[in-house]
Amino acid sequence: MFGSAELSALHAIVGADGVLCGASVERAYDCDAYTVDRSKPTAVALPKTTGEVARLVRWCNEVEMPFTARGAGTGLSGGAMPALGGLIISTKRLNRILQCDIPNRKLLAQAGVVNSHVSKVVADAGLHFAPDPSSQTVSTIGGNIAENSGGPHTLKYGVTSPHVLGLTLVCPDGEILTLNRREQTPDLVSLIVGAEGLLGIVTEAWLKLTPLPERTETALIAFSTVRAATQVVSAIIREGIVPAALELMDRRILEAVRMAFGLEFHPDTEAMLLVECDGAPASCRAEIERVGELSSGALDFRLAKNEDERSRFWLARKKGIGAMGRLAPTIVTHDGVIPPSRLPEMLEFVYAIADEHQVGVANIFHAGDGNLHPCFYFDDRIPGTVERVVAAGEAIMRRCVELGGSLTGEHGIGIEKIDMMPLMFTEADLIMQSWVRRAFSPGNLCNPCKVIPNQKGCIEHRRRWRGAAT
């Protein structure tokens, strides 16, 4: 029950303007970008400091209220959904860059700092923050750390984890820990990054800054079939070339971007690769020229002539999923990994599964490392549609594992894929993971019902989460 006493207690911690509640708040915060599962919070708190986060967590423990951290809400597996209700602790106001150490190429940011803002702050020093999820203009550092986010440049520069040097963690009991990867054994930073908020709330992080490349060459390559595009991906990888980015978009994505932003492409295009090479000028130019030779059967090969044209090339990739709103009111973006050599057969399987379950699908993904993002588009107001989408997604995830891949590359398990964890892990594996969680969180208040199957108190709620949006 949330009454005046509880509201007063929260006001005492974060101020009267730092607490949100009511019907509109419940609707706005009942899911993240994975809209298939929904659960209403009791209230939302907006702390400004690590100390306030710790006080909120301790209060939740005192009154036995579940709590869930939330950044920008761009997560795609339900990780920020308040599964058992309770308090959402938003990092929206934790939005300051606290220190900038250019000589040592590092920066201390609060968890609510927007990803792309970090690179803007240090651009004049010739540096940037390399992890670049497609939502980077809105997604925040805390969420990137929780999901160990990747992005188009993951192929060369890696996901979030190697770019986090240290962090401040508010543990599930309210204790504040300062962790430094270089000074502590075991490496708890690597444990926290990608833990999806199960082990506490990250409030600050030291980020590694990477020098901007001397030269960048970016190409858009159009193909008459998806298979032809995936075969060129395999050829590039076999050649030993490691592009900074190697992205694939199919015709359905391209049509959406055409409708939304006026993208022009060859009329016979069924798939397009965006290939970016960077580094020393000579080697960078040699790599992109070799990519052109390997793409000799393409319909069109366009090399960006300047930075403005390069930005237009990237528009199709960065805005692709958002543009799909032109196709249907609801989108579910999946996330699975396979060996890149299996891309041709896997994409044929994706299209066949979508046809079987009578849902629309478009593909836009990190082809170089086999990180698939099949995007189902549909109208969730039509009875039975959500169930078909879920069944199609589960079939695709099972196939990823069968081909030697993984259930997730960067979106996490969250609520979406929790029941599929036994496909990858034995019972003993899952027991060990639950032990790790209990070492940080003996109870079940901190981001409950995520990642680890069969958590006490969660099973009976699952049937209430899934359903059409209302």
VOPAGU-2260 file (C-alpha; in pm, 1 decimal, decimal comma):
REM VOPAGU-2260
SITE   aa  ch    i         X         Y         Z
SITE  MET   A    0       0,0       0,0       0,0
SITE  PHE   A    1     135,9     343,4     -94,1
SITE  GLY   A    2      -5,8     620,6     118,4
SITE  SER   A    3      84,9     959,8     259,7
SITE  ALA   A    4     346,0     817,5     498,4
SITE  GLU   A    5     533,4     649,2     214,7
SITE  LEU   A    6     508,2     960,2      -1,7
SITE  SER   A    7     643,5    1175,3     281,4
SITE  ALA   A    8     934,1     937,1     331,7
SITE  LEU   A    9    1031,4     960,8     -34,9
SITE  HIS   A   10     993,5    1340,7     -32,0
SITE  ALA   A   11    1235,1    1352,0     260,0
SITE  ILE   A   12    1495,8    1171,2      48,7
SITE  VAL   A   13    1462,8    1328,7    -297,5
SITE  GLY   A   14    1234,2    1629,5    -247,1
SITE  ALA   A   15     872,3    1682,2    -345,2
SITE  ASP   A   16     966,1    1730,8    -711,8
SITE  GLY   A   17    1162,6    1406,0    -711,4
SITE  VAL   A   18     866,0    1169,9    -674,5
SITE  LEU   A   19     614,8    1081,5    -945,3
SITE  CYS   A   20     299,2     877,1    -898,9
SITE  GLY   A   21     -50,0     840,7   -1038,0
SITE  ALA   A   22    -221,9     681,8   -1335,9
SITE  SER   A   23     -19,6     863,5   -1602,5
SITE  VAL   A   24     307,1     764,6   -1434,8
SITE  GLU   A   25     196,2     403,4   -1410,5
SITE  ARG   A   26     126,0     399,7   -1782,9
SITE  ALA   A   27     448,9     576,3   -1881,2
SITE  TYR   A   28     672,8     351,0   -1672,5
SITE  ASP   A   29     504,7       9,5   -1700,2
SITE  CYS   A   30     751,6    -117,7   -1963,4
SITE  ASP   A   31    1068,2     -28,8   -2149,6
SITE  ALA   A   32    1104,7     -53,7   -2529,4
SITE  TYR   A   33    1000,8    -420,0   -2504,5
SITE  THR   A   34     630,9    -339,3   -2486,0
SITE  VAL   A   35     494,9    -694,9   -2488,0
SITE  ASP   A   36     533,7    -732,1   -2109,8
SITE  ARG   A   37     396,0    -465,6   -1874,1
SITE  SER   A   38     373,1    -411,3   -1499,7
SITE  LYS   A   39     278,6     -88,6   -1320,5
SITE  PRO   A   40     511,7      74,0   -1067,9
SITE  THR   A   41     385,2     211,4    -739,2
SITE  ALA   A   42     593,1     528,7    -775,4
SITE  VAL   A   43     899,9     671,2    -946,9
SITE  ALA   A   44    1185,5     842,6    -761,0
SITE  LEU   A   45    1434,1    1079,2    -925,6
SITE  PRO   A   46    1753,3    1098,3    -715,7
SITE  LYS   A   47    2042,2    1334,7    -801,8
SITE  THR   A   48    2328,7    1172,1    -610,1
SITE  THR   A   49    2467,3     832,6    -515,8
SITE  GLY   A   50    2378,0     907,3    -155,3
SITE  GLU   A   51    2012,3     961,2    -242,8
SITE  VAL   A   52    2004,8     633,7    -438,1
SITE  ALA   A   53    2148,4     452,4    -135,6
SITE  ARG   A   54    1888,9     608,3      95,5
SITE  LEU   A   55    1608,7     505,5    -142,1
SITE  VAL   A   56    1736,5     147,2    -153,2
SITE  ARG   A   57    1765,1     128,2     225,0
SITE  TRP   A   58    1409,7     262,8     259,3
SITE  CYS   A   59    1282,3      -0,5      15,3
SITE  ASN   A   60    1445,5    -268,6     228,5
SITE  GLU   A   61    1286,7    -127,3     543,4
SITE  VAL   A   62     935,2    -134,7     397,8
SITE  GLU   A   63     999,0    -446,9     184,3
SITE  MET   A   64     918,8    -271,0    -143,5
SITE  PRO   A   65    1065,1    -404,6    -472,2
SITE  PHE   A   66    1279,0    -154,0    -663,9
SITE  THR   A   67    1398,4    -136,7   -1022,8
SITE  ALA   A   68    1656,8      95,8   -1176,8
SITE  ARG   A   69    1564,4     270,3   -1501,6
SITE  GLY   A   70    1763,1     490,0   -1736,6
SITE  ALA   A   71    1612,7     613,2   -2062,6
SITE  GLY   A   72    1381,9     312,2   -2100,6
SITE  THR   A   73    1535,1     209,0   -2433,5
SITE  GLY   A   74    1605,3    -148,7   -2320,4
SITE  LEU   A   75    1465,5    -419,9   -2545,4
SITE  SER   A   76    1417,2    -719,6   -2315,3
SITE  GLY   A   77    1202,5    -583,2   -2030,8
SITE  GLY   A   78    1496,4    -522,2   -1798,4
SITE  ALA   A   79    1352,9    -193,7   -1664,9
SITE  MET   A   80     998,5    -323,6   -1622,1
SITE  PRO   A   81     893,9    -314,1   -1253,4
SITE  ALA   A   82     796,6    -682,2   -1250,3
SITE  LEU   A   83     649,9    -683,9    -899,8
SITE  GLY   A   84     552,4    -317,4    -897,5
SITE  GLY   A   85     719,4    -113,3    -626,6
SITE  LEU   A   86     957,7     177,7    -676,6
SITE  ILE   A   87    1133,9     271,8    -998,2
SITE  ILE   A   88    1461,3     448,8    -921,3
SITE  SER   A   89    1521,5     664,4   -1226,8
SITE  THR   A   90    1870,4     786,2   -1312,5
SITE  LYS   A   91    1733,0    1072,7   -1523,3
SITE  ARG   A   92    1872,8    1339,4   -1288,6
SITE  LEU   A   93    2207,7    1164,0   -1241,5
SITE  ASN   A   94    2319,0    1342,1   -1556,8
SITE  ARG   A   95    2650,9    1513,5   -1478,4
SITE  ILE   A   96    3001,6    1448,3   -1601,2
SITE  LEU   A   97    3198,9    1469,3   -1277,7
SITE  GLN   A   98    3560,6    1454,8   -1398,7
SITE  CYS   A   99    3733,8    1460,4   -1735,4
SITE  ASP   A  100    4095,1    1334,0   -1734,8
SITE  ILE   A  101    4216,2    1388,7   -2091,7
SITE  PRO   A  102    4586,8    1302,3   -2030,1
SITE  ASN   A  103    4486,5     960,0   -1897,3
SITE  ARG   A  104    4202,0     918,1   -2147,3
SITE  LYS   A  105    3923,7     862,2   -1898,1
SITE  LEU   A  106    3609,0    1033,0   -1777,7
SITE  LEU   A  107    3383,3     998,2   -1472,8
SITE  ALA   A  108    3014,1    1017,0   -1559,8
SITE  GLN   A  109    2696,4     969,7   -1361,9
SITE  ALA   A  110    2472,0     687,3   -1478,3
SITE  GLY   A  111    2213,8     914,6   -1640,1
SITE  VAL   A  112    2455,0    1078,7   -1883,8
SITE  VAL   A  113    2348,4    1015,5   -2244,5
SITE  ASN   A  114    2593,0     793,2   -2434,1
SITE  SER   A  115    2655,8    1026,4   -2728,8
SITE  HIS   A  116    2712,7    1323,9   -2496,9
SITE  VAL   A  117    3034,4    1167,7   -2367,7
SITE  SER   A  118    3188,2    1168,0   -2714,2
SITE  LYS   A  119    3074,4    1525,3   -2780,1
SITE  VAL   A  120    3243,1    1648,2   -2462,4
SITE  VAL   A  121    3583,7    1504,8   -2556,4
SITE  ALA   A  122    3571,7    1539,0   -2935,8
SITE  ASP   A  123    3794,2    1849,7   -2940,0
SITE  ALA   A  124    4061,4    1644,1   -2764,3
SITE  GLY   A  125    4051,1    1387,0   -3045,1
SITE  LEU   A  126    3879,0    1124,8   -2829,3
SITE  HIS   A  127    3544,8     944,1   -2812,2
SITE  PHE   A  128    3355,6     679,4   -2615,0
SITE  ALA   A  129    3362,0     380,5   -2849,2
SITE  PRO   A  130    3049,4     178,1   -2749,8
SITE  ASP   A  131    2772,1     318,1   -2969,8
SITE  PRO   A  132    2432,5     145,5   -2938,4
SITE  SER   A  133    2189,0     258,6   -3205,6
SITE  SER   A  134    1991,9     436,4   -2933,1
SITE  GLN   A  135    2303,1     629,5   -2824,7
SITE  THR   A  136    2142,8     971,6   -2867,8
SITE  VAL   A  137    1901,7     884,6   -2583,8
SITE  SER   A  138    2031,1     573,1   -2403,1
SITE  THR   A  139    2232,7     635,3   -2089,0
SITE  ILE   A  140    2558,3     505,7   -1947,8
SITE  GLY   A  141    2388,1     318,2   -1661,3
SITE  GLY   A  142    2167,0     124,4   -1901,8
SITE  ASN   A  143    2459,9      56,9   -2135,2
SITE  ILE   A  144    2649,8     -90,1   -1839,5
SITE  ALA   A  145    2353,5    -296,6   -1719,3
SITE  GLU   A  146    2309,4    -463,2   -2058,9
SITE  ASN   A  147    2676,3    -455,5   -2167,8
SITE  SER   A  148    2552,4    -280,9   -2480,0
SITE  GLY   A  149    2725,4    -308,7   -2813,1
SITE  GLY   A  150    2648,8    -120,1   -3130,1
SITE  PRO   A  151    2757,5     -97,6   -3492,7
SITE  HIS   A  152    3124,7     -45,6   -3403,6
SITE  THR   A  153    3140,6    -343,0   -3167,1
SITE  LEU   A  154    3311,7    -558,1   -3431,8
SITE  LYS   A  155    3636,6    -362,6   -3396,3
SITE  TYR   A  156    3606,2    -179,7   -3065,5
SITE  GLY   A  157    3411,0    -423,6   -2848,3
SITE  VAL   A  158    3102,9    -394,7   -2628,4
SITE  THR   A  159    3072,1    -175,4   -2318,2
SITE  SER   A  160    3264,5    -392,8   -2070,3
SITE  PRO   A  161    3624,8    -324,9   -2180,4
SITE  HIS   A  162    3550,1      48,4   -2182,5
SITE  VAL   A  163    3449,3      65,4   -1814,8
SITE  LEU   A  164    3748,3     116,5   -1584,8
SITE  GLY   A  165    3561,4     144,0   -1256,3
SITE  LEU   A  166    3222,2     221,2   -1109,4
SITE  THR   A  167    3021,1     312,2    -805,0
SITE  LEU   A  168    2755,6      58,6    -709,8
SITE  VAL   A  169    2469,4      90,1    -464,0
SITE  CYS   A  170    2421,9    -268,6    -347,3
SITE  PRO   A  171    2073,7    -417,6    -294,6
SITE  ASP   A  172    2101,5    -347,8      79,5
SITE  GLY   A  173    2202,2      17,0      27,0
SITE  GLU   A  174    2575,8     -23,0      83,3
SITE  ILE   A  175    2791,3     188,1    -151,6
SITE  LEU   A  176    3085,9      14,1    -320,0
SITE  THR   A  177    3359,2     177,7    -526,5
SITE  LEU   A  178    3508,0     -73,2    -769,7
SITE  ASN   A  179    3824,7     -35,9    -976,6
SITE  ARG   A  180    3914,0    -298,5   -1234,8
SITE  ARG   A  181    4290,3    -234,3   -1210,2
SITE  GLU   A  182    4315,5    -241,9    -833,0
SITE  GLN   A  183    4082,9    -518,3    -718,1
SITE  THR   A  184    4081,1    -894,8    -735,1
SITE  PRO   A  185    3848,8   -1054,6    -825,4
SITE  ASP   A  186    3738,5    -825,1   -1108,8
SITE  LEU   A  187    3395,1    -724,6    -980,1
SITE  VAL   A  188    3356,2    -456,7   -1247,8
SITE  SER   A  189    3331,5    -727,9   -1513,7
SITE  LEU   A  190    3071,3    -904,0   -1300,0
SITE  ILE   A  191    2855,3    -592,0   -1264,4
SITE  VAL   A  192    2871,6    -489,8   -1630,9
SITE  GLY   A  193    2604,9    -695,1   -1805,8
SITE  ALA   A  194    2437,9    -810,9   -1482,2
SITE  GLU   A  195    2116,7    -632,3   -1591,0
SITE  GLY   A  196    2075,3    -451,9   -1260,2
SITE  LEU   A  197    2037,9    -770,9   -1055,3
SITE  LEU   A  198    2340,0    -697,4    -834,3
SITE  GLY   A  199    2268,1    -333,2    -753,9
SITE  ILE   A  200    2240,3      10,1    -912,2
SITE  VAL   A  201    2537,8     168,8   -1087,3
SITE  THR   A  202    2540,3     544,4   -1018,8
SITE  GLU   A  203    2881,6     652,6   -1155,1
SITE  ALA   A  204    3139,7     504,0   -1389,7
SITE  TRP   A  205    3492,9     575,7   -1504,8
SITE  LEU   A  206    3489,2     535,5   -1882,7
SITE  LYS   A  207    3785,2     468,4   -2109,7
SITE  LEU   A  208    3821,9     718,5   -2392,5
SITE  THR   A  209    3948,7     603,1   -2732,2
SITE  PRO   A  210    4138,6     815,6   -2988,4
SITE  LEU   A  211    3939,8     912,1   -3293,8
SITE  PRO   A  212    4068,9     729,9   -3604,1
SITE  GLU   A  213    4300,1     916,3   -3841,2
SITE  ARG   A  214    4078,9     829,8   -4136,3
SITE  THR   A  215    3737,2     675,7   -4192,0
SITE  GLU   A  216    3598,5     529,9   -4515,4
SITE  THR   A  217    3228,3     440,8   -4532,9
SITE  ALA   A  218    3047,2     254,2   -4810,5
SITE  LEU   A  219    2686,5     157,7   -4885,2
SITE  ILE   A  220    2660,8    -155,1   -5098,9
SITE  ALA   A  221    2331,7    -271,0   -5254,6
SITE  PHE   A  222    2254,1    -633,9   -5341,3
SITE  SER   A  223    1974,8    -804,3   -5533,4
SITE  THR   A  224    1931,8   -1075,9   -5266,3
SITE  VAL   A  225    1985,8   -1107,4   -4892,2
SITE  ARG   A  226    2192,5   -1420,5   -4952,5
SITE  ALA   A  227    2432,9   -1230,3   -5179,7
SITE  ALA   A  228    2483,9    -969,3   -4907,6
SITE  THR   A  229    2551,9   -1231,0   -4639,5
SITE  GLN   A  230    2798,0   -1410,1   -4867,2
SITE  VAL   A  231    2997,6   -1088,2   -4901,7
SITE  VAL   A  232    2994,9   -1054,2   -4522,2
SITE  SER   A  233    3150,6   -1401,7   -4496,0
SITE  ALA   A  234    3405,1   -1313,7   -4765,1
SITE  ILE   A  235    3513,5    -998,4   -4580,9
SITE  ILE   A  236    3561,6   -1188,8   -4254,8
SITE  ARG   A  237    3749,4   -1473,8   -4430,1
SITE  GLU   A  238    3980,8   -1216,8   -4587,1
SITE  GLY   A  239    4092,7   -1112,8   -4239,3
SITE  ILE   A  240    3953,4    -761,6   -4272,0
SITE  VAL   A  241    3810,2    -624,8   -3946,6
SITE  PRO   A  242    3590,1    -328,4   -4039,5
SITE  ALA   A  243    3494,2     -80,2   -3772,9
SITE  ALA   A  244    3134,7    -160,8   -3871,0
SITE  LEU   A  245    2971,1    -420,3   -4095,6
SITE  GLU   A  246    2593,3    -377,8   -4089,8
SITE  LEU   A  247    2315,4    -538,6   -4293,8
SITE  MET   A  248    1969,6    -393,7   -4367,5
SITE  ASP   A  249    1702,7    -572,9   -4569,8
SITE  ARG   A  250    1451,2    -416,3   -4808,3
SITE  ARG   A  251    1175,1    -382,5   -4549,5
SITE  ILE   A  252    1397,1    -164,2   -4331,4
SITE  LEU   A  253    1510,5      34,1   -4633,7
SITE  GLU   A  254    1151,7      96,6   -4743,1
SITE  ALA   A  255    1066,9     227,8   -4396,7
SITE  VAL   A  256    1367,4     462,5   -4403,2
SITE  ARG   A  257    1270,6     573,3   -4754,1
SITE  MET   A  258     921,0     663,6   -4632,9
SITE  ALA   A  259    1047,9     839,0   -4320,5
SITE  PHE   A  260    1365,0    1012,4   -4441,6
SITE  GLY   A  261    1368,9     996,7   -4821,4
SITE  LEU   A  262    1651,2     741,4   -4849,6
SITE  GLU   A  263    1727,5     659,2   -5212,9
SITE  PHE   A  264    1855,6     319,0   -5326,6
SITE  HIS   A  265    1866,5      98,2   -5635,7
SITE  PRO   A  266    1512,5     -23,8   -5717,6
SITE  ASP   A  267    1618,6    -390,1   -5726,1
SITE  THR   A  268    1782,3    -377,5   -5383,4
SITE  GLU   A  269    1679,8    -653,7   -5142,3
SITE  ALA   A  270    1964,5    -598,3   -4894,0
SITE  MET   A  271    2225,6    -335,5   -4823,8
SITE  LEU   A  272    2556,8    -346,7   -4639,0
SITE  LEU   A  273    2704,0     -50,2   -4458,2
SITE  VAL   A  274    3078,6    -107,2   -4429,7
SITE  GLU   A  275    3309,2     128,9   -4242,6
SITE  CYS   A  276    3685,6      94,7   -4220,1
SITE  ASP   A  277    3904,6     322,2   -4011,4
SITE  GLY   A  278    4263,2     365,1   -3896,9
SITE  ALA   A  279    4583,1     478,6   -4064,9
SITE  PRO   A  280    4504,0     639,1   -4403,2
SITE  ALA   A  281    4688,2     388,1   -4622,7
SITE  SER   A  282    4557,1      72,9   -4455,7
SITE  CYS   A  283    4206,7     217,6   -4426,8
SITE  ARG   A  284    4193,5     294,9   -4797,5
SITE  ALA   A  285    4334,3     -47,9   -4887,1
SITE  GLU   A  286    4069,3    -221,7   -4675,3
SITE  ILE   A  287    3772,8     -38,7   -4828,5
SITE  GLU   A  288    3908,7     -98,4   -5180,0
SITE  ARG   A  289    3935,2    -469,5   -5105,1
SITE  VAL   A  290    3576,8    -464,9   -4976,6
SITE  GLY   A  291    3478,6    -316,3   -5310,5
SITE  GLU   A  292    3656,2    -597,6   -5496,1
SITE  LEU   A  293    3480,9    -860,6   -5281,9
SITE  SER   A  294    3147,8    -690,3   -5362,5
SITE  SER   A  295    3199,8    -704,4   -5738,8
SITE  GLY   A  296    2855,5    -859,1   -5797,5
SITE  ALA   A  297    2670,2    -582,6   -5613,1
SITE  LEU   A  298    2404,7    -364,3   -5773,1
SITE  ASP   A  299    2563,8     -46,7   -5641,2
SITE  PHE   A  300    2873,5      53,8   -5444,6
SITE  ARG   A  301    2877,6     405,9   -5302,6
SITE  LEU   A  302    3172,6     547,7   -5111,0
SITE  ALA   A  303    3107,1     850,7   -4892,3
SITE  LYS   A  304    3288,5    1154,7   -5032,5
SITE  ASN   A  305    3274,1    1364,5   -4716,2
SITE  GLU   A  306    3145,9    1370,4   -4358,7
SITE  ASP   A  307    2800,0    1492,0   -4458,2
SITE  GLU   A  308    2756,6    1202,2   -4698,9
SITE  ARG   A  309    2888,7     959,2   -4439,1
SITE  SER   A  310    2624,0    1086,7   -4195,7
SITE  ARG   A  311    2352,9    1030,5   -4456,8
SITE  PHE   A  312    2475,9     674,0   -4508,8
SITE  TRP   A  313    2450,8     612,7   -4134,7
SITE  LEU   A  314    2099,5     756,5   -4122,5
SITE  ALA   A  315    1958,3     433,3   -4265,5
SITE  ARG   A  316    2125,6     228,4   -3991,5
SITE  LYS   A  317    2073,4     456,4   -3694,6
SITE  LYS   A  318    1711,3     544,9   -3774,2
SITE  GLY   A  319    1603,9     212,3   -3923,1
SITE  ILE   A  320    1417,3      65,4   -3628,2
SITE  GLY   A  321    1250,8     395,8   -3543,7
SITE  ALA   A  322    1137,1     430,9   -3904,9
SITE  MET   A  323     952,2     100,6   -3876,3
SITE  GLY   A  324     672,0     289,1   -3705,3
SITE  ARG   A  325     567,4     357,3   -4063,8
SITE  LEU   A  326     495,1     -14,7   -4104,1
SITE  ALA   A  327     302,8    -100,5   -3786,7
SITE  PRO   A  328     219,0      44,4   -3442,7
SITE  THR   A  329     423,8    -209,9   -3244,5
SITE  ILE   A  330     779,9    -337,6   -3291,4
SITE  VAL   A  331     964,7    -613,2   -3106,4
SITE  THR   A  332    1338,2    -616,2   -3178,3
SITE  HIS   A  333    1500,6    -949,4   -3102,8
SITE  ASP   A  334    1864,9   -1014,3   -3028,8
SITE  GLY   A  335    2047,1   -1341,1   -3092,8
SITE  VAL   A  336    2395,9   -1439,5   -3201,1
SITE  ILE   A  337    2517,2   -1696,3   -3454,1
SITE  PRO   A  338    2849,1   -1767,7   -3628,4
SITE  PRO   A  339    2865,4   -1520,9   -3922,2
SITE  SER   A  340    2920,4   -1812,1   -4163,0
SITE  ARG   A  341    2564,4   -1933,0   -4084,9
SITE  LEU   A  342    2397,7   -1602,0   -4177,3
SITE  PRO   A  343    2251,8   -1712,7   -4514,9
SITE  GLU   A  344    2061,2   -2009,9   -4374,7
SITE  MET   A  345    1966,1   -1826,7   -4055,6
SITE  LEU   A  346    1803,4   -1536,6   -4238,8
SITE  GLU   A  347    1607,5   -1775,0   -4459,6
SITE  PHE   A  348    1488,5   -1941,1   -4137,9
SITE  VAL   A  349    1384,7   -1601,7   -3992,4
SITE  TYR   A  350    1172,2   -1516,0   -4296,1
SITE  ALA   A  351    1014,7   -1863,5   -4298,0
SITE  ILE   A  352     926,6   -1845,4   -3926,6
SITE  ALA   A  353     767,3   -1503,6   -3971,3
SITE  ASP   A  354     555,3   -1636,3   -4258,3
SITE  GLU   A  355     456,8   -1942,4   -4054,3
SITE  HIS   A  356     338,7   -1726,1   -3763,4
SITE  GLN   A  357     185,4   -1459,6   -3987,9
SITE  VAL   A  358     383,3   -1163,3   -3856,8
SITE  GLY   A  359     589,4    -905,8   -4043,6
SITE  VAL   A  360     967,3    -916,0   -4003,7
SITE  ALA   A  361    1251,7    -689,2   -4109,5
SITE  ASN   A  362    1622,7    -737,9   -4047,9
SITE  ILE   A  363    1880,9    -478,8   -3946,6
SITE  PHE   A  364    2182,6    -606,2   -3758,1
SITE  HIS   A  365    2554,9    -631,0   -3685,8
SITE  ALA   A  366    2645,1    -878,0   -3959,7
SITE  GLY   A  367    3019,3    -882,7   -3891,6
SITE  ASP   A  368    2984,4   -1053,0   -3553,1
SITE  GLY   A  369    2663,1   -1242,1   -3628,3
SITE  ASN   A  370    2450,5   -1037,4   -3387,2
SITE  LEU   A  371    2100,1   -1064,5   -3536,0
SITE  HIS   A  372    1814,9    -821,2   -3472,2
SITE  PRO   A  373    1500,1    -957,2   -3639,4
SITE  CYS   A  374    1235,6    -686,8   -3597,6
SITE  PHE   A  375     875,2    -806,7   -3582,2
SITE  TYR   A  376     620,8    -540,7   -3670,9
SITE  PHE   A  377     252,4    -591,2   -3588,1
SITE  ASP   A  378     -62,8    -449,9   -3435,7
SITE  ASP   A  379     -86,5    -573,6   -3076,8
SITE  ARG   A  380    -454,0    -475,2   -3057,5
SITE  ILE   A  381    -545,1    -771,9   -3278,3
SITE  PRO   A  382    -624,7   -1076,3   -3058,2
SITE  GLY   A  383    -366,5   -1353,7   -3078,8
SITE  THR   A  384     -98,1   -1141,5   -3245,6
SITE  VAL   A  385     123,4   -1104,4   -2938,5
SITE  GLU   A  386     119,1   -1480,0   -2883,8
SITE  ARG   A  387     229,0   -1537,9   -3245,2
SITE  VAL   A  388     509,7   -1283,9   -3212,0
SITE  VAL   A  389     635,7   -1445,9   -2891,8
SITE  ALA   A  390     625,6   -1794,3   -3048,2
SITE  ALA   A  391     813,1   -1674,3   -3357,2
SITE  GLY   A  392    1079,5   -1505,5   -3145,7
SITE  GLU   A  393    1132,2   -1814,1   -2933,4
SITE  ALA   A  394    1172,6   -2029,9   -3245,2
SITE  ILE   A  395    1441,5   -1794,9   -3373,5
SITE  MET   A  396    1626,0   -1791,6   -3040,9
SITE  ARG   A  397    1621,7   -2172,5   -3024,9
SITE  ARG   A  398    1770,5   -2185,4   -3373,3
SITE  CYS   A  399    2046,9   -1943,0   -3274,1
SITE  VAL   A  400    2150,7   -2173,6   -2990,9
SITE  GLU   A  401    2129,5   -2480,8   -3216,4
SITE  LEU   A  402    2370,4   -2314,8   -3460,5
SITE  GLY   A  403    2627,7   -2258,5   -3187,8
SITE  GLY   A  404    2521,9   -1906,8   -3095,6
SITE  SER   A  405    2369,6   -1725,9   -2800,0
SITE  LEU   A  406    2034,3   -1597,2   -2673,4
SITE  THR   A  407    2167,0   -1242,7   -2659,5
SITE  GLY   A  408    2449,2   -1028,4   -2786,0
SITE  GLU   A  409    2362,9    -692,5   -2630,2
SITE  HIS   A  410    1992,8    -661,1   -2536,9
SITE  GLY   A  411    2006,4    -893,2   -2236,6
SITE  ILE   A  412    1774,1   -1164,1   -2107,9
SITE  GLY   A  413    1543,3    -954,6   -1890,1
SITE  ILE   A  414    1186,8   -1081,1   -1889,5
SITE  GLU   A  415    1174,5   -1163,5   -2258,2
SITE  LYS   A  416    1408,0   -1466,3   -2265,8
SITE  ILE   A  417    1417,0   -1578,1   -1903,3
SITE  ASP   A  418    1233,1   -1903,7   -1976,1
SITE  MET   A  419    1485,0   -1989,8   -2248,6
SITE  MET   A  420    1792,9   -1979,1   -2024,1
SITE  PRO   A  421    1794,5   -2362,3   -1987,3
SITE  LEU   A  422    1867,9   -2384,4   -2360,4
SITE  MET   A  423    2215,6   -2245,8   -2290,0
SITE  PHE   A  424    2280,1   -2334,8   -1927,6
SITE  THR   A  425    2257,0   -2653,2   -1725,2
SITE  GLU   A  426    2068,7   -2668,5   -1397,6
SITE  ALA   A  427    2402,8   -2648,3   -1215,7
SITE  ASP   A  428    2495,7   -2336,8   -1416,3
SITE  LEU   A  429    2172,5   -2164,3   -1321,8
SITE  ILE   A  430    2212,0   -2259,9    -955,0
SITE  MET   A  431    2558,9   -2103,6    -956,0
SITE  GLN   A  432    2420,8   -1784,7   -1109,9
SITE  SER   A  433    2155,8   -1768,6    -838,7
SITE  TRP   A  434    2430,7   -1808,5    -576,0
SITE  VAL   A  435    2613,9   -1507,9    -720,4
SITE  ARG   A  436    2297,2   -1304,7    -708,8
SITE  ARG   A  437    2224,4   -1402,9    -348,4
SITE  ALA   A  438    2579,0   -1298,3    -251,9
SITE  PHE   A  439    2479,5    -942,2    -343,4
SITE  SER   A  440    2105,3    -965,3    -283,1
SITE  PRO   A  441    1982,5   -1224,7     -31,2
SITE  GLY   A  442    1623,6   -1110,4     -85,3
SITE  ASN   A  443    1422,8   -1055,6    -400,9
SITE  LEU   A  444    1366,1    -680,7    -394,0
SITE  CYS   A  445    1633,0    -564,6    -641,8
SITE  ASN   A  446    1503,3    -589,5   -1000,8
SITE  PRO   A  447    1306,9    -907,2    -929,3
SITE  CYS   A  448    1201,3   -1172,7   -1181,0
SITE  LYS   A  449    1475,8   -1104,5   -1437,2
SITE  VAL   A  450    1736,4   -1328,5   -1606,1
SITE  ILE   A  451    1741,4   -1621,9   -1362,3
SITE  PRO   A  452    1443,0   -1859,6   -1406,0
SITE  ASN   A  453    1220,2   -1988,6   -1126,5
SITE  GLN   A  454    1277,8   -1709,9    -878,0
SITE  LYS   A  455    1057,6   -1739,6    -573,9
SITE  GLY   A  456     755,9   -1510,1    -590,8
SITE  CYS   A  457     784,6   -1447,0    -966,5
SITE  ILE   A  458     630,0   -1750,7   -1133,6
SITE  GLU   A  459     271,3   -1663,0   -1048,5
SITE  HIS   A  460     307,3   -1311,3   -1192,1
SITE  ARG   A  461     426,3   -1401,8   -1540,7
SITE  ARG   A  462      88,5   -1482,1   -1686,8
SITE  ARG   A  463     -27,4   -1129,9   -1591,3
SITE  TRP   A  464     257,5    -948,5   -1765,3
SITE  ARG   A  465     214,2   -1068,3   -2119,1
SITE  GLY   A  466     -68,4    -934,0   -2328,5
SITE  ALA   A  467    -173,3    -667,1   -2571,5
SITE  ALA   A  468    -112,0    -305,8   -2482,7
SITE  THR   A  469    -410,3    -123,3   -2334,3
